[in-house]
Amino acid sequence: MNAHALAQRAYASPTTATKTPRAVEYDVVARVTHELRSAEISKKENFARLAEAIHRNNRLWTTLAANVADESNELPNQVRAQIFYLAEFSKRHAAQVLAGVADIRPLLEINTAILRGLRNEGSTP
């Protein structure tokens, strides 16, 4: 291959699309939500799977809370506060789910609302 062909190849448009940060966030929340839903279905046979899915959900919400607590975050203050509140609620509720005194449904509903917001189907929390 000559230098001209190499240069054309190097500066050509990429063949794979790059995901936006919003699309990446959507994928992560969707994956965690799917894991929660699947783990809930089999919780009697495989409680460890449920615990692992809840742990991943807690990690997700801890990351979201840290992101909105950062002063450089450009979301409106009210949205940032609401996301932080949802993170705290999700972690407390997750502990109750693991203790067997609460249903997982609110965690799924919160994540689904976030997915709708990321997809622009509803207002963000």
N, CA, C and O of each residue as an XYZ file, in Angstrom:
500
protein
N       0.850     -1.172      0.000
C       0.000      0.000      0.000
C       0.895      1.235      0.000
O       1.845      1.312      0.779
N       0.600      2.199     -0.866
C       1.445      3.382     -0.957
C       1.020      4.452      0.055
O       0.002      4.309      0.732
N       1.797      5.504      0.146
C       1.567      6.565      1.134
C       0.227      7.256      0.901
O      -0.471      7.610      1.852
N      -0.124      7.443     -0.361
C      -1.393      8.104     -0.679
C      -2.569      7.273     -0.167
O      -3.495      7.821      0.431
N      -2.544      5.987     -0.390
C      -3.622      5.104      0.063
C      -3.697      5.066      1.587
O      -4.782      5.056      2.168
N      -2.515      5.044      2.230
C      -2.490      5.057      3.697
C      -3.092      6.344      4.250
O      -3.833      6.313      5.233
N      -2.777      7.473      3.622
C      -3.310      8.759      4.073
C      -4.824      8.810      3.906
O      -5.533      9.278      4.797
N      -5.322      8.330      2.766
C      -6.765      8.312      2.552
C      -7.462      7.456      3.604
O      -8.520      7.818      4.117
N      -6.866      6.344      3.908
C      -7.440      5.426      4.893
C      -7.446      6.049      6.291
O      -8.410      5.905      7.043
N      -6.360      6.739      6.623
C      -6.235      7.337      7.954
C      -7.234      8.461      8.175
O      -7.721      8.648      9.290
N      -7.546      9.210      7.122
C      -8.435     10.354      7.264
C      -9.854     10.085      6.780
O     -10.674     11.001      6.715
N     -10.140      8.863      6.448
C     -11.484      8.512      5.993
C     -12.442      8.539      7.178
O     -12.032      8.468      8.336
N     -13.709      8.642      6.860
C     -14.730      8.615      7.918
C     -14.721      7.260      8.594
O     -14.563      6.233      7.935
N     -14.890      7.254      9.907
C     -14.928      5.955     10.595
C     -16.156      5.164     10.159
O     -17.211      5.732      9.874
N     -16.002      3.861     10.115
C     -17.117      3.031      9.673
C     -18.062      2.695     10.814
O     -19.206      2.306     10.580
N     -17.595      2.842     12.041
C     -18.473      2.584     13.165
C     -18.855      3.907     13.806
O     -18.013      4.786     13.988
N     -20.116      4.041     14.143
C     -20.607      5.264     14.760
C     -20.131      5.336     16.205
O     -20.069      4.331     16.912
N     -19.802      6.531     16.613
C     -19.406      6.754     18.000
C     -20.655      7.099     18.799
O     -21.475      7.908     18.367
N     -20.791      6.484     19.962
C     -21.962      6.749     20.795
C     -21.778      8.057     21.545
O     -20.674      8.423     21.949
N     -22.881      8.740     21.715
C     -22.868      9.953     22.518
C     -22.809      9.561     23.989
O     -23.161      8.435     24.339
N     -22.371     10.467     24.850
C     -22.381     10.158     26.285
C     -23.779      9.765     26.780
O     -23.916      8.893     27.638
N     -24.796     10.404     26.241
C     -26.176     10.092     26.623
C     -26.530      8.659     26.219
O     -27.191      7.950     26.978
N     -26.100      8.231     25.043
C     -26.363      6.866     24.577
C     -25.635      5.851     25.446
O     -26.162      4.778     25.737
N     -24.426      6.196     25.855
C     -23.668      5.302     26.740
C     -24.383      5.190     28.085
O     -24.526      4.091     28.622
N     -24.832      6.319     28.631
C     -25.587      6.299     29.891
C     -26.830      5.435     29.746
O     -27.135      4.622     30.620
N     -27.541      5.610     28.647
C     -28.746      4.824     28.408
C     -28.420      3.331     28.424
O     -29.116      2.546     29.069
N     -27.367      2.946     27.716
C     -26.986      1.533     27.651
C     -26.663      0.968     29.028
O     -27.057     -0.153     29.350
N     -25.949      1.739     29.840
C     -25.580      1.265     31.175
C     -26.818      1.100     32.050
O     -26.981      0.071     32.705
N     -27.681      2.098     32.065
C     -28.900      2.015     32.886
C     -29.787      0.885     32.388
O     -30.373      0.158     33.190
N     -29.891      0.731     31.080
C     -30.718     -0.345     30.520
C     -30.176     -1.716     30.913
O     -30.944     -2.613     31.261
N     -28.866     -1.876     30.858
C     -28.258     -3.166     31.213
C     -28.489     -3.492     32.690
O     -28.847     -4.620     33.030
N     -28.287     -2.512     33.559
C     -28.490     -2.728     34.998
C     -29.960     -3.020     35.283
O     -30.271     -3.889     36.098
N     -30.852     -2.314     34.629
C     -32.289     -2.535     34.831
C     -32.688     -3.931     34.369
O     -33.477     -4.607     35.030
N     -32.150     -4.357     33.249
C     -32.432     -5.707     32.757
C     -31.926     -6.756     33.748
O     -32.611     -7.743     34.015
N     -30.733     -6.543     34.290
C     -30.183     -7.475     35.283
C     -31.079     -7.544     36.516
O     -31.328     -8.628     37.045
N     -31.564     -6.389     36.975
C     -32.467     -6.374     38.137
C     -33.740     -7.162     37.852
O     -34.173     -7.988     38.656
N     -34.324     -6.891     36.698
C     -35.581     -7.552     36.327
C     -35.388     -9.063     36.226
O     -36.203     -9.833     36.736
N     -34.326     -9.479     35.579
C     -34.052    -10.913     35.421
C     -33.757    -11.575     36.761
O     -34.213    -12.689     37.019
N     -33.003    -10.900     37.608
C     -32.658    -11.457     38.917
C     -33.880    -11.571     39.813
O     -33.989    -12.507     40.606
N     -34.791    -10.630     39.689
C     -36.016    -10.672     40.502
C     -36.844    -11.905     40.158
O     -37.436    -12.530     41.039
N     -36.883    -12.245     38.893
C     -37.677    -13.399     38.458
C     -37.158    -14.684     39.082
O     -37.942    -15.569     39.424
N     -35.849    -14.794     39.233
C     -35.265    -16.039     39.743
C     -34.736    -15.910     41.169
O     -33.875    -16.691     41.575
N     -35.233    -14.939     41.936
C     -34.652    -14.678     43.252
C     -34.782    -15.839     44.230
O     -33.920    -16.017     45.091
N     -35.845    -16.630     44.113
C     -36.006    -17.759     45.043
C     -34.977    -18.851     44.777
O     -34.493    -19.500     45.704
N     -34.650    -19.046     43.512
C     -33.682    -20.080     43.150
C     -32.243    -19.575     43.242
O     -31.320    -20.362     43.454
N     -32.051    -18.263     43.083
C     -30.692    -17.737     43.010
C     -30.644    -16.341     43.651
O     -30.589    -15.326     42.957
N     -30.665    -16.316     44.984
C     -30.639    -15.041     45.708
C     -29.339    -14.286     45.453
O     -29.332    -13.056     45.434
N     -28.246    -15.008     45.257
C     -26.955    -14.356     45.004
C     -27.019    -13.507     43.738
O     -26.414    -12.437     43.677
N     -27.740    -13.974     42.741
C     -27.886    -13.208     41.493
C     -28.621    -11.899     41.769
O     -28.259    -10.852     41.233
N     -29.658    -11.963     42.611
C     -30.388    -10.745     42.970
C     -29.468     -9.785     43.722
O     -29.451     -8.587     43.441
N     -28.710    -10.312     44.671
C     -27.793     -9.467     45.436
C     -26.766     -8.805     44.523
O     -26.438     -7.633     44.702
N     -26.265     -9.547     43.554
C     -25.290     -8.994     42.610
C     -25.923     -7.904     41.750
O     -25.302     -6.868     41.510
N     -27.151     -8.126     41.282
C     -27.840     -7.123     40.457
C     -28.112     -5.857     41.271
O     -27.974     -4.745     40.762
N     -28.491     -6.028     42.515
C     -28.733     -4.862     43.374
C     -27.422     -4.132     43.639
O     -27.395     -2.902     43.681
N     -26.353     -4.869     43.814
C     -25.038     -4.234     44.002
C     -24.671     -3.393     42.778
O     -24.177     -2.274     42.916
N     -24.915     -3.934     41.581
C     -24.620     -3.170     40.354
C     -25.490     -1.913     40.285
O     -25.023     -0.845     39.888
N     -26.757     -2.052     40.674
C     -27.649     -0.895     40.677
C     -27.145      0.152     41.679
O     -27.164      1.349     41.389
N     -26.702     -0.295     42.845
C     -26.155      0.645     43.831
C     -24.914      1.352     43.293
O     -24.746      2.553     43.502
N     -24.049      0.620     42.607
C     -22.856      1.232     42.008
C     -23.252      2.266     40.961
O     -22.655      3.340     40.885
N     -24.261      1.939     40.151
C     -24.751      2.875     39.151
C     -25.208      4.168     39.827
O     -24.809      5.260     39.424
N     -26.045      4.038     40.855
C     -26.589      5.220     41.522
C     -25.531      5.987     42.303
O     -25.621      7.208     42.430
N     -24.538      5.293     42.824
C     -23.427      5.986     43.490
C     -22.670      6.833     42.474
O     -22.285      7.965     42.764
N     -22.460      6.281     41.287
C     -21.777      7.019     40.223
C     -22.604      8.219     39.784
O     -22.070      9.314     39.608
N     -23.912      8.015     39.606
C     -24.778      9.130     39.204
C     -24.771     10.226     40.262
O     -24.701     11.409     39.932
N     -24.842      9.834     41.537
C     -24.829     10.819     42.623
C     -23.517     11.600     42.630
O     -23.516     12.818     42.808
N     -22.416     10.906     42.439
C     -21.113     11.583     42.401
C     -21.039     12.553     41.229
O     -20.493     13.649     41.353
N     -21.589     12.145     40.098
C     -21.563     13.015     38.918
C     -22.378     14.285     39.125
O     -21.937     15.370     38.746
N     -23.561     14.162     39.721
C     -24.381     15.361     39.908
C     -23.897     16.209     41.074
O     -24.235     17.390     41.156
N     -23.113     15.633     41.973
C     -22.547     16.411     43.081
C     -21.346     17.240     42.630
O     -20.950     18.188     43.309
N     -20.778     16.884     41.498
C     -19.628     17.612     40.965
C     -20.067     19.007     40.514
O     -21.040     19.148     39.773
N     -19.356     20.018     40.958
C     -19.719     21.403     40.626
C     -19.686     21.685     39.131
O     -20.361     22.602     38.663
N     -18.913     20.912     38.375
C     -18.828     21.152     36.933
C     -19.982     20.522     36.159
O     -20.078     20.701     34.945
N     -20.859     19.788     36.844
C     -22.012     19.179     36.178
C     -22.915     20.291     35.660
O     -23.236     21.231     36.388
N     -23.320     20.178     34.406
C     -24.084     21.246     33.762
C     -25.601     21.084     33.851
O     -26.336     21.925     33.333
N     -26.075     20.040     34.486
C     -27.523     19.898     34.657
C     -28.041     21.004     35.571
O     -27.301     21.512     36.413
N     -29.310     21.379     35.407
C     -29.891     22.374     36.322
C     -29.837     21.852     37.768
O     -29.944     20.651     38.015
N     -29.669     22.775     38.702
C     -29.543     22.394     40.108
C     -30.703     21.536     40.604
O     -30.490     20.597     41.372
N     -31.920     21.843     40.180
C     -33.079     21.069     40.629
C     -32.986     19.620     40.142
O     -33.286     18.694     40.896
N     -32.582     19.423     38.913
C     -32.436     18.070     38.361
C     -31.322     17.330     39.097
O     -31.457     16.151     39.425
N     -30.231     18.029     39.349
C     -29.122     17.420     40.082
C     -29.585     16.967     41.464
O     -29.257     15.864     41.900
N     -30.337     17.808     42.145
C     -30.832     17.468     43.487
C     -31.781     16.273     43.427
O     -31.740     15.403     44.296
N     -32.625     16.231     42.417
C     -33.566     15.116     42.287
C     -32.828     13.810     42.018
O     -33.182     12.775     42.584
N     -31.824     13.840     41.175
C     -31.042     12.629     40.890
C     -30.315     12.178     42.150
O     -30.242     10.982     42.433
N     -29.779     13.126     42.902
C     -29.085     12.777     44.146
C     -30.071     12.129     45.125
O     -29.745     11.135     45.775
N     -31.267     12.694     45.224
C     -32.287     12.113     46.098
C     -32.646     10.692     45.645
O     -32.757      9.787     46.473
N     -32.823     10.500     44.355
C     -33.147      9.167     43.829
C     -32.035      8.170     44.134
O     -32.302      6.999     44.404
N     -30.807      8.630     44.090
C     -29.677      7.754     44.418
C     -29.770      7.311     45.874
O     -29.596      6.131     46.176
N     -30.040      8.242     46.767
C     -30.151      7.906     48.191
C     -31.340      6.972     48.438
O     -31.228      5.996     49.179
N     -32.466      7.279     47.816
C     -33.644      6.427     47.967
C     -33.367      5.024     47.448
O     -33.697      4.034     48.101
N     -32.760      4.946     46.273
C     -32.494      3.640     45.651
C     -31.608      2.777     46.535
O     -31.851      1.579     46.678
N     -30.588      3.373     47.125
C     -29.697      2.586     47.979
C     -30.408      2.114     49.249
O     -30.225      0.973     49.674
N     -31.215      2.987     49.855
C     -31.968      2.576     51.059
C     -32.984      1.493     50.714
O     -33.125      0.510     51.442
N     -33.684      1.677     49.608
C     -34.713      0.707     49.223
C     -34.082     -0.631     48.845
O     -34.644     -1.689     49.129
N     -32.930     -0.584     48.213
C     -32.233     -1.817     47.834
C     -31.906     -2.647     49.068
O     -32.025     -3.872     49.040
N     -31.499     -1.996     50.145
C     -31.204     -2.720     51.388
C     -32.459     -3.397     51.915
O     -32.393     -4.505     52.447
N     -33.596     -2.740     51.770
C     -34.862     -3.324     52.213
C     -35.258     -4.507     51.333
O     -35.816     -5.486     51.828
N     -34.979     -4.426     50.048
C     -35.254     -5.544     49.142
C     -34.410     -6.748     49.547
O     -34.909     -7.871     49.613
N     -33.156     -6.511     49.812
C     -32.276     -7.612     50.208
C     -32.702     -8.222     51.547
O     -32.522     -9.418     51.776
N     -33.260     -7.400     52.417
C     -33.737     -7.894     53.711
C     -35.070     -8.618     53.585
O     -35.537     -9.233     54.544
N     -35.679     -8.549     52.418
C     -36.943     -9.238     52.185
C     -38.163     -8.494     52.685
O     -39.234     -9.084     52.825
N     -38.017     -7.188     52.960
C     -39.150     -6.420     53.479
C     -39.707     -5.414     52.471
O     -40.636     -4.669     52.783
N     -39.138     -5.393     51.262
C     -39.622     -4.466     50.233
C     -39.560     -5.141     48.872
O     -38.817     -6.096     48.651
N     -40.366     -4.607     47.977
C     -40.442     -5.118     46.603
C     -39.439     -4.366     45.731
O     -39.138     -3.200     45.985
N     -38.938     -5.022     44.729
C     -37.949     -4.419     43.832
C     -38.583     -3.439     42.840
O     -37.876     -2.654     42.208
N     -39.893     -3.481     42.702
C     -40.587     -2.679     41.690
C     -40.213     -1.191     41.688
O     -40.004     -0.636     40.609
N     -40.118     -0.518     42.846
C     -39.731      0.902     42.798
C     -38.356      1.138     42.164
O     -38.158      2.143     41.481
N     -37.416      0.236     42.380
C     -36.104      0.385     41.754
C     -36.224      0.287     40.237
O     -35.597      1.052     39.504
N     -37.029     -0.656     39.780
C     -37.244     -0.811     38.333
C     -37.949      0.408     37.751
O     -37.609      0.862     36.659
N     -38.928      0.937     38.475
C     -39.672      2.104     37.993
C     -38.779      3.338     37.905
O     -38.876      4.110     36.951
N     -37.913      3.523     38.892
C     -36.996      4.667     38.865
C     -36.051      4.548     37.676
O     -35.873      5.504     36.921
N     -35.451      3.384     37.510
C     -34.529      3.196     36.387
C     -35.236      3.386     35.055
O     -34.674      3.976     34.131
N     -36.462      2.892     34.951
C     -37.227      3.042     33.715
C     -37.529      4.509     33.438
O     -37.485      4.942     32.287
N     -37.833      5.277     34.476
C     -38.073      6.715     34.301
C     -36.802      7.410     33.811
O     -36.868      8.298     32.961
N     -35.664      7.013     34.337
C     -34.394      7.583     33.879
C     -34.166      7.233     32.411
O     -33.723      8.077     31.631
N     -34.468      5.993     32.036
C     -34.318      5.588     30.631
C     -35.207      6.424     29.726
O     -34.773      6.848     28.654
N     -36.452      6.668     30.144
C     -37.351      7.509     29.342
C     -36.783      8.918     29.193
O     -36.849      9.510     28.116
N     -36.231      9.447     30.269
C     -35.634     10.774     30.202
C     -34.430     10.815     29.275
O     -34.254     11.767     28.514
N     -33.611      9.789     29.342
C     -32.449      9.732     28.459
C     -32.851      9.575     26.998
O     -32.123      9.979     26.092
N     -34.015      8.985     26.787
C     -34.518      8.782     25.427
C     -35.407      9.939     24.996
O     -35.974      9.924     23.904
N     -35.524     10.941     25.859
C     -36.356     12.134     25.590
C     -37.833     11.812     25.475
O     -38.553     12.502     24.754
N     -38.303     10.789     26.163
C     -39.730     10.454     26.140
C     -40.458     11.051     27.321
O     -41.678     10.914     27.421
N     -39.783     11.676     28.174
C     -40.414     12.284     29.345
C     -39.436     13.229     29.961
O     -38.270     13.285     29.570
N     -39.902     13.959     30.911
C     -38.998     14.888     31.572
C     -38.061     14.117     32.469
O     -38.420     13.063     32.995
N     -36.872     14.635     32.646
C     -35.924     13.997     33.549
C     -36.416     14.221     34.963
O     -37.175     15.153     35.227
N     -35.978     13.355     35.876
C     -36.481     13.449     37.242
C     -36.251     14.785     37.868
O     -36.628     14.999     39.020
